[in-house]
Amino acid sequence: MQGEDDLRGLAKIMAFMRAVSIIIVLMHFYWFCYGYFDQRGWTLEIIGKILTNFNRTAGLFAHTLYTKIFALVLLALSCLGTKGVKNEKITWTKIYVALAIGFVLFFLNTPLLKLSAVVATSLYILTTGMGYIVLLMAGVWMSRLLRNNLMDDVFNNENESFQQETSLMQNEYSVNLPTKFYYKGKWNNGWINVVNPFRASIVLGTPGSGKSYAIVNNYIKQHIEKGFSMYIYDFKFDDLSTIAYNHLLKHSNKYEVKPKFYAINFDDPRRSHRCNPLNPNFMTDISDAYEAAYTIMLNLNKSWITKQGDFFVESPIILLAAIIWYLKIYEDGKHCTFPHAIELLNKKYADVFTILTSYPELENYLSPFMDAWLGGAQDQLQGQIASAKIPLSRMISPQLYWVMTGDDFSLDINNPKEPKILCVGNNPDRQNIYSAALGLYNSRIVKLINKKGQLKSSVIIDELPTIYFRGLDNLIATARSNKVAVCLGFQDFSQLTRDYGDKESKVIQNTVGNIFSGQVVGETAKNLSERFGKVLQKRQSMTINRNDKSTSISTQMDSLIPASKISTLTQGMFVGAVSDNFDERIEQKIFHAEIVVDNDRVAAETKAYKKIPQILSFTDENGADNMKQEIESNYKQIKLDVMNIVESEMERIKNDPDLQHLVQQG
């Protein structure tokens, strides 16, 4: 009731002000056209005295312009309280036209001839009155339009736009992306400032949303410019690798020690360095062998990720770990490579178990297999061994063997004395085979770079779900103090959950500090919307009946960036949030903006890129290509090495009295 009384009181005040405005216009006509009215006997002596006294005190009638301006001010104030009517066709164009006509008619005329020119005076009164009426009409329209402007924003863009970061904040680690964002009816220039990339970053987006072009590529370029060592998983080799190689050529002077560029490419050995991820110098405990075996087997069998701990999952992992550790301790790791481990696993299981259990540190490790062997449970034992053999047999490839048995470089990419830019390339057509080998590189690198006293480094993983990255959640959680920046690119959370399991997926989602998202749909869009929170927004409801129109405006908390907006983002548009530091506070952490990319400059850079050069030539002195022969020779040598290992070890066991019981069991 109190609110209704206030509205009624306000309406009365507005009506009174409009009445006063009209009276002042009439008084204006009477004063400045007095002769016209006097000739017709339309004057009163008392009114003349009142106006004379009023002019003396206020000076309101000293000039025609004064009374017109005063009347117009009162008219404008009175229009603020105008109620809405049944008319939704009011536009700003109509208002501007009415204001222009009214202004001309009301202000740009004067009483041309005082007291005598009847026609001129009549015309003055007519045009001024018409101008006033047109201005009144424009004011009423404007008031109604301003009251109903929420109805024009049918997609709620104004409510869901917000102020974003406009200042550039740089430091020696930051990634800075220029943006354009919509706020208060216009597009503004802004910045996304990732001032702490060591708190990890996630880049989401459906295919074609622009996540690599706008974000991942910038991470690579800016971190090379700031002297980071780098590991890049390039799912579609050599897209990211070419960018990294060429940018390193231009900015190698940014490093105290010039880094070397290395590439792993199973498809083309000429353009690949060789590296042994099971280098015995970097394995200090049998747990390292277990980690390596775990990564390999789970990359080969993605369904095992959700079954970790099951007997038939753990058994083949333990067997492979035992073989890897055996190769590490045999002759000081001379044959400790992944291809040697595959070949040894494929030998007769009686010989393999006899050899492995001859070493005390492996005897207890293999007790589940030995129990099945000695207990006569041959079917169970065959099942355990087959679980390891069958998936690993898919990886028997001369080219893969070639790349993984060399020692062109070590995987400590952030070694201050030998910094490296390492790119490992997958192939979408062969990802089921290559992912296990590349996952092994990943797990070893994670182990080696997450140490104190190393160079700042960046780990860029594009299309994360195509490879199982064991220890990734731990890397994100603990590597910040060791200056390791992790950037993960994938399509949506459901993809991550499918390939990493629900628990690990949740940990990764909840521990990253910086998140970018292009167009995503479904649960991912809902989760992001909840992450960005809610804001106070206006809501308008309108009721129109035969006689009147009522409008009510209310406020309520609603999503700052709703899921529907995230699911319909244009290419290049991203939403997200960044983290800050104690000494670098970012007030506007959340963003909804277009990331600005200078397409012409990028196109010119790309056109000038050099191809990654051929790393190894297989031509002999006569210019003949011997690649196939050398790779086949390496393949045969590995098989021969393993055959010799088995023969020599079995001979050793037969000649050792303390190991005769193993020969009898075999």
C-alpha positions in Angstrom: 0.0 0.0 0.0 2.8 2.4 0.9 4.4 1.8 -2.6 1.1 2.5 -4.4 0.7 5.7 -2.4 4.2 6.8 -3.3 3.5 6.2 -7.0 0.2 8.1 -6.8 2.0 11.0 -5.2 4.7 11.0 -7.8 2.2 11.0 -10.6 0.4 14.1 -9.0 3.7 15.9 -8.9 4.5 15.2 -12.5 1.0 16.3 -13.6 1.4 19.5 -11.6 4.8 20.3 -13.2 3.3 19.7 -16.7 0.4 22.1 -15.9 2.8 24.7 -14.7 4.8 24.3 -17.9 1.6 24.8 -20.0 0.7 27.9 -18.0 4.1 29.4 -18.5 3.8 28.9 -22.3 0.4 30.7 -22.2 1.8 33.5 -20.1 4.6 33.7 -22.6 2.1 34.3 -25.4 0.2 36.9 -23.3 3.3 38.9 -22.5 5.1 38.9 -25.8 1.9 39.1 -28.0 0.1 41.6 -25.7 -0.9 44.0 -28.5 -2.5 41.1 -30.4 -4.7 40.3 -27.4 -5.3 43.9 -26.5 -6.8 44.8 -30.0 -9.4 42.1 -29.4 -10.1 43.0 -25.8 -8.7 39.8 -24.5 -6.7 41.4 -21.7 -7.2 41.9 -18.0 -5.5 44.6 -16.0 -4.9 42.4 -13.1 -3.1 39.8 -15.2 -0.8 42.5 -16.6 0.1 43.7 -13.1 0.9 40.1 -12.0 3.1 39.4 -15.0 4.9 42.8 -14.5 5.6 42.1 -10.9 6.7 38.5 -11.7 9.1 39.8 -14.4 10.6 42.3 -12.0 11.4 39.7 -9.4 12.4 36.7 -11.5 13.3 38.2 -14.9 11.5 35.3 -16.5 10.0 37.5 -19.3 13.1 39.5 -20.1 13.6 37.5 -23.3 11.5 35.0 -25.2 14.2 32.3 -24.8 14.0 32.4 -21.0 10.4 31.4 -20.6 10.7 28.7 -23.4 13.7 27.1 -21.7 12.0 27.1 -18.3 8.8 25.6 -19.7 10.8 23.0 -21.6 12.7 22.0 -18.4 9.4 21.5 -16.5 8.0 19.5 -19.4 11.0 17.2 -19.5 10.8 16.5 -15.8 7.1 15.8 -16.0 7.6 13.2 -18.7 9.8 11.1 -16.4 6.6 10.0 -14.6 4.6 9.1 -17.7 2.8 5.7 -17.5 3.1 3.2 -20.3 0.2 2.7 -22.8 -0.7 0.0 -25.3 1.9 0.9 -27.9 5.0 -1.2 -28.6 6.0 0.4 -31.9 7.9 3.4 -30.4 11.4 3.7 -31.9 14.3 6.0 -31.4 14.0 7.2 -35.0 10.5 8.5 -34.4 11.7 10.2 -31.2 14.6 11.9 -32.9 12.4 13.2 -35.7 9.8 14.5 -33.3 12.5 16.2 -31.2 14.0 17.9 -34.3 10.6 19.2 -35.5 9.6 20.3 -32.1 12.9 22.1 -31.5 12.6 24.0 -34.8 9.0 25.0 -34.2 9.4 25.9 -30.6 12.7 27.8 -30.5 13.5 29.1 -34.0 10.8 31.7 -34.3 10.0 35.1 -32.8 7.0 37.6 -32.8 8.1 39.5 -36.0 6.1 42.6 -35.6 5.0 43.8 -32.1 1.3 44.6 -31.5 0.3 45.2 -35.1 1.2 42.3 -37.5 -1.8 40.0 -36.8 -0.7 37.3 -39.3 2.8 37.2 -38.0 1.7 37.0 -34.4 -0.9 34.3 -35.1 1.7 32.3 -37.0 4.1 32.7 -34.0 1.5 31.5 -31.5 0.6 28.6 -33.8 4.1 27.3 -34.5 5.2 27.7 -30.9 2.2 25.8 -29.7 2.7 23.1 -32.2 6.4 22.8 -31.3 5.4 22.5 -27.7 2.9 19.7 -28.4 5.5 17.8 -30.6 8.1 18.1 -27.9 5.6 16.9 -25.3 4.8 13.9 -27.6 8.5 13.1 -28.0 9.1 13.3 -24.2 6.2 10.9 -23.5 7.6 8.5 -26.1 11.1 8.7 -24.8 9.9 8.0 -21.2 7.9 5.0 -22.3 10.9 3.7 -24.4 13.3 4.1 -21.5 10.9 2.3 -19.2 10.6 -0.6 -21.6 14.2 -1.0 -22.9 14.7 -4.4 -21.2 12.2 -5.8 -23.7 14.5 -5.0 -26.6 17.3 -7.2 -25.2 15.6 -10.5 -25.9 18.8 -12.5 -25.5 19.7 -10.8 -22.2 23.1 -9.7 -23.5 23.2 -6.5 -21.5 22.5 -8.3 -18.2 25.1 -11.0 -18.9 27.8 -8.6 -20.1 30.3 -7.5 -17.4 33.4 -5.4 -16.9 36.6 -7.4 -17.7 40.3 -6.8 -17.3 41.5 -4.0 -19.5 45.1 -3.6 -18.3 48.1 -5.6 -19.4 49.9 -7.4 -16.6 53.2 -9.0 -17.6 55.9 -10.8 -15.7 58.7 -13.2 -16.6 56.3 -16.2 -16.8 53.0 -14.7 -18.0 50.9 -15.5 -21.0 49.0 -12.4 -22.2 46.2 -12.6 -24.8 44.5 -9.5 -26.2 40.7 -9.5 -26.2 37.5 -7.7 -27.2 34.5 -7.9 -24.9 31.0 -6.5 -25.0 29.9 -4.2 -22.1 27.5 -1.3 -21.7 26.4 -1.5 -25.3 29.8 -1.4 -27.0 32.9 -3.5 -27.6 35.9 -2.8 -25.4 39.6 -3.8 -25.6 40.9 -6.0 -22.9 43.5 -8.6 -21.8 43.5 -12.1 -20.4 46.6 -12.2 -18.1 47.8 -15.6 -17.1 50.2 -14.3 -14.6 50.8 -17.7 -12.9 50.9 -20.4 -15.6 52.4 -22.8 -13.0 48.9 -23.3 -11.5 48.1 -25.2 -14.7 45.7 -24.3 -17.5 42.9 -26.2 -19.3 41.8 -25.3 -22.8 38.4 -26.7 -23.8 36.4 -26.5 -27.0 34.7 -28.6 -29.6 36.6 -29.2 -32.9 37.0 -25.9 -34.8 36.3 -23.6 -31.8 39.8 -22.1 -32.1 41.5 -23.4 -29.0 44.8 -24.3 -30.7 44.9 -21.3 -33.0 44.0 -18.7 -30.3 45.5 -20.2 -27.1 47.8 -23.2 -27.4 49.9 -21.6 -30.1 50.3 -18.5 -28.0 51.4 -20.5 -25.0 54.1 -22.1 -27.1 55.3 -18.8 -28.6 55.2 -16.7 -25.5 57.0 -19.3 -23.3 59.7 -19.7 -25.9 60.1 -15.9 -25.9 60.5 -16.0 -22.1 63.2 -18.7 -22.1 61.2 -21.8 -21.1 62.3 -25.4 -21.8 59.4 -27.2 -23.3 57.7 -30.6 -23.9 55.0 -30.7 -26.5 52.7 -33.6 -27.3 51.8 -33.0 -30.9 48.8 -35.2 -31.7 48.7 -34.1 -35.4 52.5 -34.0 -36.0 53.9 -31.6 -37.1 51.4 -28.8 -36.5 52.7 -27.6 -33.1 56.2 -28.8 -33.7 56.7 -26.6 -36.7 55.6 -23.5 -34.7 57.9 -24.4 -31.8 60.9 -25.1 -34.1 60.6 -21.8 -36.1 59.9 -19.7 -33.0 62.9 -21.1 -31.3 65.0 -20.1 -34.3 63.9 -16.5 -33.9 64.1 -16.3 -30.1 67.0 -18.6 -29.1 68.8 -15.5 -27.8 66.2 -15.4 -24.9 68.0 -18.3 -23.2 71.2 -18.2 -21.1 72.1 -21.6 -22.6 70.8 -22.0 -26.1 68.4 -25.0 -26.1 68.4 -27.8 -28.6 65.3 -28.8 -30.6 64.4 -32.5 -30.5 61.6 -34.4 -32.2 60.2 -38.0 -31.8 58.4 -39.2 -34.9 57.7 -42.9 -35.4 56.3 -42.4 -38.9 59.5 -40.9 -40.4 62.8 -42.0 -38.8 64.6 -39.5 -41.0 62.9 -36.6 -39.1 63.2 -38.2 -35.7 65.8 -38.3 -33.0 66.3 -41.5 -31.0 65.7 -41.7 -27.3 65.5 -44.5 -24.8 62.7 -43.6 -22.2 63.9 -46.5 -20.0 67.4 -45.1 -19.7 68.8 -47.0 -16.7 70.6 -43.9 -15.4 67.3 -42.3 -14.6 65.7 -45.4 -12.9 66.8 -45.6 -9.2 64.1 -47.9 -7.8 61.9 -50.7 -8.9 59.0 -48.3 -8.4 60.3 -46.5 -11.5 59.9 -49.7 -13.5 56.4 -50.1 -12.1 55.4 -46.6 -13.2 56.7 -47.2 -16.7 54.9 -50.6 -17.0 51.7 -49.0 -15.6 51.8 -46.2 -18.2 52.4 -48.6 -21.1 49.7 -51.1 -20.2 47.0 -48.5 -19.5 47.7 -46.7 -22.8 47.3 -50.0 -24.6 44.1 -50.9 -22.6 42.1 -47.7 -21.9 39.4 -49.7 -20.2 41.8 -50.8 -17.5 42.0 -47.2 -16.2 38.6 -47.7 -14.4 39.7 -51.1 -13.2 42.9 -50.3 -11.4 43.6 -52.7 -8.6 41.9 -55.7 -10.3 43.9 -58.9 -10.4 44.0 -59.3 -14.1 45.0 -55.6 -14.5 47.7 -55.6 -11.9 49.2 -59.0 -12.9 50.5 -58.1 -16.4 51.7 -54.7 -15.1 53.8 -56.4 -12.4 55.2 -58.9 -14.9 56.3 -56.1 -17.3 57.7 -54.1 -14.4 59.8 -57.1 -13.3 61.2 -57.5 -16.8 62.0 -53.8 -17.1 63.8 -53.8 -13.7 65.6 -57.0 -14.7 67.0 -55.4 -17.8 68.1 -52.4 -15.7 70.2 -54.6 -13.3 71.4 -57.0 -16.0 74.9 -56.0 -17.1 74.4 -52.4 -15.8 71.4 -51.8 -18.0 73.2 -52.4 -21.3 70.0 -53.7 -22.8 67.4 -51.8 -20.8 65.1 -50.5 -23.5 61.4 -50.9 -24.2 61.9 -53.0 -27.3 64.1 -55.4 -25.4 61.4 -55.7 -22.7 58.8 -56.6 -25.4 61.0 -59.3 -26.9 61.9 -60.8 -23.5 58.3 -61.0 -22.6 57.5 -63.0 -25.7 60.0 -65.7 -24.9 59.0 -69.0 -23.3 57.4 -68.2 -19.9 59.2 -71.1 -18.2 62.6 -69.5 -19.2 61.4 -66.0 -18.3 60.2 -67.0 -14.8 63.3 -69.0 -14.2 65.6 -66.1 -15.1 63.6 -63.4 -13.2 63.2 -65.4 -10.0 66.9 -66.1 -9.9 67.3 -62.5 -8.7 66.3 -62.1 -5.0 64.8 -58.5 -5.5 62.4 -59.9 -8.1 61.5 -63.2 -6.4 58.9 -61.7 -4.0 57.7 -59.3 -6.7 56.7 -62.3 -8.9 55.1 -64.4 -6.1 51.6 -64.3 -7.7 52.9 -65.8 -10.8 55.1 -68.3 -9.0 52.2 -69.5 -6.9 50.1 -70.1 -10.0 53.1 -71.9 -11.6 54.0 -74.1 -8.7 50.4 -74.8 -7.9 49.7 -76.2 -11.3 47.2 -73.4 -12.2 48.4 -73.2 -15.8 45.2 -71.7 -17.1 45.5 -68.8 -14.7 49.1 -68.3 -15.4 48.5 -68.3 -19.2 45.8 -65.8 -18.7 48.1 -63.5 -16.7 50.9 -63.7 -19.3 48.5 -63.3 -22.2 47.1 -60.1 -20.7 50.6 -58.6 -21.1 51.7 -60.3 -24.3 48.7 -59.7 -26.5 48.5 -55.8 -26.2 52.3 -55.5 -26.3 52.6 -57.6 -29.4 50.8 -54.8 -31.3 53.8 -52.6 -30.7 56.3 -54.8 -32.4 57.5 -52.4 -35.2 61.0 -52.0 -36.6 60.6 -48.2 -36.8 59.4 -47.9 -33.2 62.2 -50.2 -32.1 64.7 -47.9 -33.9 63.5 -44.7 -32.3 63.3 -46.2 -28.8 66.8 -47.8 -28.7 69.0 -44.8 -29.3 70.5 -42.2 -27.0 70.6 -38.9 -28.9 69.4 -37.1 -25.8 68.0 -37.5 -22.3 64.6 -36.6 -21.1 65.6 -34.1 -18.4 64.4 -31.3 -20.7 64.7 -28.6 -18.0 68.4 -29.3 -17.1 69.9 -25.8 -16.8 73.1 -27.0 -18.5 71.2 -28.7 -21.5 67.8 -27.1 -22.0 65.6 -28.7 -24.6 62.5 -28.2 -26.7 61.1 -31.7 -27.2 58.2 -32.4 -29.5 56.7 -35.9 -29.6 54.4 -36.7 -32.5 51.4 -39.0 -32.7 49.4 -40.1 -35.7 45.6 -40.1 -35.5 45.6 -43.3 -37.7 48.0 -45.2 -35.4 47.3 -43.6 -32.1 46.4 -47.0 -30.4 49.9 -48.2 -31.1 51.9 -45.0 -30.7 50.1 -43.8 -27.5 51.7 -46.4 -25.3 55.2 -45.5 -26.4 54.6 -41.8 -26.2 52.9 -42.3 -22.8 56.1 -43.8 -21.6 58.0 -40.7 -22.7 55.4 -38.6 -20.8 55.7 -40.5 -17.5 59.5 -40.4 -17.6 59.5 -36.7 -18.3 57.1 -35.9 -15.5 59.3 -37.8 -13.1 62.4 -36.0 -14.3 61.3 -32.4 -14.6 59.4 -32.1 -11.3 62.5 -31.4 -9.3 64.0 -28.3 -7.6 66.8 -26.3 -9.0 65.8 -26.9 -12.7 65.0 -24.4 -15.5 61.5 -23.1 -15.8 59.6 -25.5 -18.1 56.3 -25.8 -20.0 54.4 -29.0 -20.7 51.9 -28.6 -23.6 49.6 -31.5 -24.1 47.1 -31.1 -27.0 44.2 -33.6 -27.3 45.0 -35.0 -23.9 42.5 -37.9 -23.9 44.3 -39.6 -26.9 47.1 -40.5 -24.4 47.2 -41.7 -20.8 49.4 -39.4 -18.9 50.1 -41.2 -15.6 50.9 -38.8 -12.7 49.3 -35.8 -14.4 47.1 -34.9 -11.4 50.1 -35.1 -9.1 52.2 -32.9 -11.6 49.5 -30.2 -11.5 49.2 -30.3 -7.8 52.9 -30.3 -6.9 54.9 -28.8 -9.8 54.1 -25.2 -9.2 57.0 -24.7 -6.8 59.3 -26.3 -9.3 58.3 -23.8 -12.1 56.5 -26.3 -14.3 53.7 -24.8 -16.3 51.1 -27.4 -17.6 48.7 -26.6 -20.4 46.1 -29.3 -21.3 43.9 -29.1 -24.4 40.9 -31.3 -25.0 37.3 -31.1 -26.1 35.2 -31.5 -23.0 35.1 -33.0 -19.5 33.1 -36.1 -20.6 35.9 -37.0 -22.9 38.4 -36.7 -20.1 36.2 -38.8 -17.8 35.8 -41.5 -20.4 39.6 -41.9 -20.9 40.9 -41.1 -17.4 38.2 -42.3 -15.1 35.8 -40.3 -13.0 38.1 -39.8 -10.0 41.2 -38.7 -11.8 39.2 -36.5 -14.2 37.6 -34.7 -11.2 41.0 -34.1 -9.6 42.3 -32.6 -12.9 39.3 -30.4 -13.3 39.3 -29.1 -9.8 43.1 -28.4 -9.4 43.7 -26.2 -12.4 43.9 -22.5 -11.7 43.4 -21.2 -15.3 40.6 -22.3 -17.6 39.7 -21.4 -21.1 36.6 -22.7 -22.9 35.3 -22.3 -26.4 32.0 -23.8 -27.5 31.2 -26.8 -25.3 27.8 -28.4 -24.6 26.0 -30.6 -22.1 27.4 -31.2 -18.6 30.6 -29.4 -19.4 28.8 -26.2 -20.2 26.7 -26.6 -17.0 29.8 -27.2 -14.8 31.6 -24.2 -16.2 28.5 -22.0 -15.7 28.4 -23.0 -12.1 32.2 -22.4 -11.8 31.8 -18.8 -13.0 29.0 -18.1 -10.4 26.0 -15.8 -10.3 25.4 -12.1 -10.5 22.5 -9.8 -9.7 20.4 -9.3 -12.8 17.3 -7.3 -13.7 14.1 -9.0 -14.8 11.1 -7.2 -16.4 7.5 -8.4 -16.7 4.8 -6.6 -18.7 1.1 -6.8 -18.6 -1.0 -5.1 -21.3 -4.8 -5.0 -21.2 -7.5 -3.1 -23.0 -7.1 0.1 -21.0 -3.6 0.1 -19.5 -0.2 -1.4 -19.5 1.7 -2.3 -16.3 5.5 -3.0 -16.1 7.4 -4.4 -13.2 11.2 -4.7 -12.8 12.8 -7.0 -10.3 16.2 -8.3 -9.5 17.5 -11.8 -8.9 20.7 -13.8 -8.8 21.3 -15.6 -12.0 24.2 -17.2 -13.9 26.9 -14.8 -15.0 27.6 -16.9 -18.1 24.7 -19.4 -18.6 25.3 -22.8 -20.1 23.2 -21.8 -23.1 25.7 -19.0 -24.0 28.7 -21.4 -23.6 27.1 -23.9 -25.9 26.6 -21.4 -28.7 30.0 -19.5 -28.6 31.3 -18.3 -31.9 34.7 -19.5 -33.2 37.4 -17.4 -31.4 35.0 -16.5 -28.5 36.1 -17.9 -25.1 34.9 -17.9 -21.5 37.0 -18.7 -18.5 38.8 -17.6 -15.4 42.4 -17.0 -14.5 44.3 -17.1 -11.2 46.5 -14.4 -9.7 49.4 -13.9 -7.3 49.8 -12.2 -3.9 51.6 -9.3 -5.4 49.7 -9.3 -8.7 46.0 -9.0 -7.9 43.5 -9.4 -10.8 40.1 -7.9 -9.9 38.3 -9.2 -13.0 39.4 -12.9 -13.1 36.4 -14.1 -15.2 36.2 -13.3 -18.9 33.8 -13.7 -21.8 35.6 -12.3 -24.8 36.9 -12.8 -28.3 40.6 -13.5 -28.3 42.1 -11.2 -30.8 44.6 -12.8 -33.3 46.3 -10.9 -36.0 45.4 -13.2 -38.8 47.5 -11.4 -41.4 50.6 -11.5 -39.2 50.1 -15.2 -38.4 49.6 -16.0 -42.1 52.8 -14.2 -43.0 54.7 -16.0 -40.2 53.3 -19.4 -41.3 54.3 -18.7 -44.9 57.8 -18.0 -43.8 58.2 -21.1 -41.6 61.0 -23.5 -42.4 60.3 -27.2 -42.3 61.8 -29.3 -39.5 65.0 -30.4 -41.1 66.0 -34.0 -41.8 67.7 -35.2 -38.7 69.3 -38.4 -39.9 70.5 -39.4 -43.4 70.5 -43.1 -44.2 72.4 -42.7 -47.5 75.7 -44.5 -47.9 78.9 -43.3 -49.7 77.4 -44.1 -53.0 74.2 -42.1 -52.4 72.0 -45.2 -51.9 69.2 -45.1 -49.3 69.9 -47.7 -46.6 67.1 -46.7 -44.2 65.2 -49.9 -44.4 68.3 -52.1 -44.1 69.5 -50.2 -41.0 66.2 -50.3 -39.3 65.8 -54.0 -40.0 69.3 -54.6 -38.8 68.5 -52.9 -35.5 65.3 -54.9 -35.2 67.2 -58.2 -35.7 69.9 -57.1 -33.3 67.4 -56.6 -30.5 66.0 -60.1 -31.1 69.5 -61.5 -31.0 70.3 -59.6 -27.9 67.3 -61.1 -26.1 68.1 -64.6 -27.4 71.7 -64.3 -26.1 70.4 -63.0 -22.7 68.1 -66.0 -22.3 70.8 -68.5 -23.3 73.5 -67.0 -21.1 71.2 -66.7 -18.1 69.8 -70.2 -18.4 73.4 -71.5 -18.6 74.3 -69.5 -15.5 71.4 -70.9 -13.5 72.2 -74.5 -14.5 75.8 -74.1 -13.3 74.8 -72.5 -10.0 74.1 -75.1 -7.3 72.0 -72.6 -5.3 69.6 -72.1 -8.3 69.1 -75.8 -9.2 65.6 -75.8 -7.7 64.6 -73.2 -10.3 65.7 -75.6 -13.1 63.8 -78.4 -11.6 60.6 -76.2 -11.3 61.0 -75.1 -14.9 
